[in-house]
Amino acid sequence: MKDFCVVGSGIAGSTIANLLAKKYSVEIFEKARGPGGRASNRRYKKNLSFDHGLQYFSPKNIQFKKFILNLKKKNILKEWVGQHLDFNFKKKDNSVKYIGRKGNNDICKYLIKGIKVNYNSAVTDIRFKSNHWIITINNNEQFFFKNLILTCPFSQLKPLASKYIKKMSNYKINMLPNITVMVAYKNQKKLPINSIKFNDKIIAWAAQENTKGRFKSNQILWTIQCTDFFSKKIINLFKKSKNKYLFKVLKRFEHLIGYQFKNVTFKGIHGWKYAYNKSDAPSKSFWHNQNRIGVCADWLNGSQAEDAWINASSLYKEIKKNPPV
């Protein structure tokens, strides 16, 4: 029986798994096909891809900045240099932005290297029995662990674990959705712009993937993230009418920057139902020593990847104070 089960391989899950693996045996369960959570990278074809969740790292916390700079030194991350514009197309004085050399999930791949990860394995039930956890996944297979760490969004955590984390289940957390559109164009001129922040009811932000230096192509790739208003409006509708909403977003994008819909060679849409939490929870992490269950995720004290890393580090400190048997 392994020491720790970690549910989720996003920034929080990868960070806590990496820290724990220095001393304990760890196994990760991830419902997606690959690592990263909202730092996932969507491959279009060959080496063409979209960062369709997390766009970049811009560290503010001193310890997180040291961590990011260390990954830059190891060639896991690099600076995303270029023009980042606000809604009126004036150069914005931003802090340094860091991205993965191949995709923004590079950070997670690095952290979980050497740790067993079960992909396409959604955890459907957890039960604490006597002195261990029984974990059931989507094919009804069961696994046994001494300790359990959950990193899933609050809206998924609550029905799964409210019996064991009653204090946390009473938190007032409002997870907001995000709609992301991925699009490739032919016969369009590459703009000397990395990203654009819009003042618009539908589109909030767009990034030109070609500026990240990961590939060379005649096609121009953009990742488009929608506003909170529009995302909330269609999050429960878009799967049944994907072409309708893709057309709406891309026609709006055409109006904003001039790229023509007729030149689209690829288009895709993804909905993050529980993308982020704009308010802070009462604590940075949660550890119940009696049942040996812990929680860490970015929604506990913010909405950035940095928050996920801080929370995972906080949880590890709590575990060290009360080390498992």
Residue pairs with C-beta under 8 A, 6 or more apart in sequence:
1 132
1 144
1 145
1 146
2 25
2 26
2 27
2 145
2 146
3 20
3 24
3 25
3 26
3 145
3 146
3 147
3 324
4 17
4 20
4 24
4 25
4 26
4 27
4 145
4 146
4 147
4 148
4 149
5 26
5 27
5 28
5 29
5 133
5 135
5 143
5 145
5 147
5 148
5 149
6 13
6 16
6 17
6 20
6 26
6 27
6 28
6 29
6 149
6 151
7 13
7 28
7 29
7 123
7 148
7 149
7 150
7 151
7 152
8 28
8 29
8 30
8 37
8 150
8 151
8 152
8 297
9 17
9 28
9 30
9 32
9 35
9 36
9 37
9 108
9 112
9 117
10 35
10 36
10 37
10 38
10 39
10 108
10 151
10 297
10 308
11 37
11 39
11 54
11 107
11 108
11 298
11 305
11 308
11 309
11 312
12 37
12 151
12 296
12 297
12 298
12 308
12 309
12 311
12 312
13 28
13 30
13 37
13 108
13 149
13 151
13 312
14 35
14 107
14 108
14 111
14 112
15 111
15 296
15 308
15 309
15 312
15 313
16 149
16 151
16 294
16 296
16 312
16 315
16 316
17 26
17 28
17 111
17 112
17 115
17 149
18 111
18 112
18 115
19 312
19 313
19 316
20 26
20 149
20 316
20 319
21 114
21 115
24 147
24 324
26 115
26 116
27 115
27 116
27 117
27 118
27 143
27 145
28 112
28 115
28 116
28 117
28 118
29 117
29 118
29 121
29 122
29 123
29 135
29 137
29 143
30 117
30 118
30 119
30 120
30 121
31 120
31 121
31 122
31 123
31 138
32 40
32 119
32 120
33 119
33 120
34 40
34 105
34 119
35 105
35 108
35 109
35 112
35 117
35 119
36 53
36 54
36 103
36 104
36 105
36 108
36 109
37 53
37 108
37 151
38 53
38 54
38 272
38 275
39 51
39 53
39 54
39 104
39 105
39 107
39 108
39 305
40 52
40 53
40 104
40 105
41 49
41 50
41 51
41 52
41 100
41 102
41 103
41 104
41 105
42 49
42 50
42 51
42 52
42 182
42 268
42 270
43 49
44 50
44 182
44 184
44 221
44 266
46 215
47 214
47 215
48 184
48 209
48 215
48 217
48 219
48 221
49 103
49 209
49 214
49 215
49 221
50 182
50 209
50 221
50 223
50 268
51 99
51 100
51 103
51 104
51 207
51 209
51 212
51 223
52 180
52 182
52 223
52 270
53 104
53 180
53 272
53 275
54 104
54 305
55 99
55 104
55 195
55 205
55 207
55 223
55 225
56 80
56 97
56 98
56 99
56 104
57 68
57 77
57 97
57 98
57 99
57 104
57 107
57 305
57 306
58 94
58 95
58 96
58 97
58 98
59 65
59 67
59 68
59 98
59 306
60 95
60 306
61 306
61 310
63 310
63 313
64 306
64 309
64 310
67 309
68 77
68 98
71 77
71 98
71 107
71 110
72 78
72 79
72 98
74 110
75 101
76 100
76 101
76 106
76 107
76 110
77 98
77 99
77 100
77 101
77 106
77 107
78 98
78 99
78 100
78 101
78 213
79 96
79 97
79 98
79 99
80 97
80 98
80 99
80 194
80 211
80 212
81 194
82 192
82 193
82 194
82 211
83 91
83 192
83 193
83 194
84 91
84 92
84 94
84 97
84 193
84 194
84 195
84 197
85 91
85 92
85 193
85 195
85 196
85 197
86 92
86 196
86 197
87 196
87 197
87 198
87 199
87 200
88 199
89 196
92 197
99 212
100 106
100 107
101 214
102 214
103 214
118 137
120 138
121 137
121 138
122 137
122 138
123 135
123 136
123 137
123 160
124 136
124 137
124 138
125 134
125 135
125 136
125 160
126 133
126 134
126 135
126 136
126 148
126 160
126 161
126 164
127 133
127 134
127 136
128 134
128 148
128 164
128 291
128 293
131 146
132 144
132 145
132 146
133 144
133 145
133 146
133 147
133 148
133 292
133 293
134 142
134 143
134 144
135 142
135 143
135 144
135 145
135 148
136 142
137 143
146 292
146 324
146 325
147 292
147 293
147 294
147 324
148 292
148 293
148 294
149 293
149 294
149 295
149 296
149 315
150 157
150 160
150 161
150 293
150 294
150 295
150 297
151 295
151 296
151 297
151 308
151 312
152 160
152 297
153 175
153 273
153 274
153 297
153 299
154 171
154 173
154 175
154 274
154 277
154 297
154 299
155 173
155 175
155 273
155 274
156 274
157 165
157 168
157 295
157 297
158 169
161 169
161 293
161 295
162 169
164 288
164 291
164 293
165 286
165 288
165 293
165 295
167 286
168 281
168 286
168 295
171 281
171 282
173 277
173 279
173 281
173 299
174 277
174 278
174 279
175 273
175 274
175 275
175 276
175 277
175 299
176 228
176 231
176 232
176 274
176 275
176 276
176 277
176 278
177 231
177 232
177 235
177 271
177 272
177 273
177 274
177 275
178 225
178 226
178 228
178 231
178 271
178 272
178 275
178 276
179 225
179 226
179 230
179 231
179 234
179 235
179 238
179 245
179 249
179 269
179 270
179 271
179 272
180 223
180 224
180 225
180 226
180 269
180 270
180 271
180 272
181 223
181 224
181 225
181 226
181 246
181 249
181 250
181 253
181 267
181 268
181 269
181 270
182 221
182 222
182 223
182 224
182 266
182 267
182 268
182 269
182 270
183 221
183 222
183 224
183 250
183 253
183 264
183 266
183 267
183 268
184 219
184 220
184 221
184 222
184 264
184 265
184 266
184 267
185 219
185 220
185 221
185 222
185 259
185 260
185 263
185 264
185 265
186 218
186 219
186 263
186 265
187 263
188 220
188 259
188 260
188 263
189 220
190 208
190 210
190 220
191 208
191 257
193 208
193 211
194 207
194 208
194 211
195 205
195 206
195 207
195 208
196 205
196 206
196 257
197 204
197 205
198 204
198 205
198 206
198 256
200 227
200 252
200 256
201 227
201 229
201 230
202 226
202 227
202 230
202 248
202 249
202 252
203 224
203 225
203 226
203 227
203 230
203 249
203 252
203 253
203 256
204 225
204 226
204 227
204 228
205 224
205 225
206 222
206 223
206 224
206 225
206 253
206 257
207 222
207 223
208 220
208 221
208 222
209 221
209 222
209 223
210 217
210 220
210 221
219 265
219 266
220 259
222 253
222 259
224 249
224 253
226 249
231 271
231 275
234 245
235 271
235 273
237 245
238 245
238 269
238 271
239 271
242 269
245 269
246 267
246 268
246 269
247 261
249 269
250 261
250 264
250 267
251 261
253 259
254 260
254 261
274 299
275 303
276 298
276 299
276 303
277 298
277 299
277 302
277 303
278 303
280 300
280 301
280 302
281 299
281 300
281 301
283 300
284 296
284 300
284 301
284 310
284 311
284 314
284 315
285 294
285 295
285 296
285 300
285 311
285 312
285 314
285 315
285 318
286 294
286 295
286 296
286 315
287 293
287 294
287 295
287 315
287 318
287 319
287 322
288 294
289 322
292 324
294 315
294 318
294 319
295 315
296 308
296 311
296 312
296 314
296 315
297 308
297 311
298 304
298 305
298 307
298 308
298 311
300 307
300 311
301 307
301 310
301 311
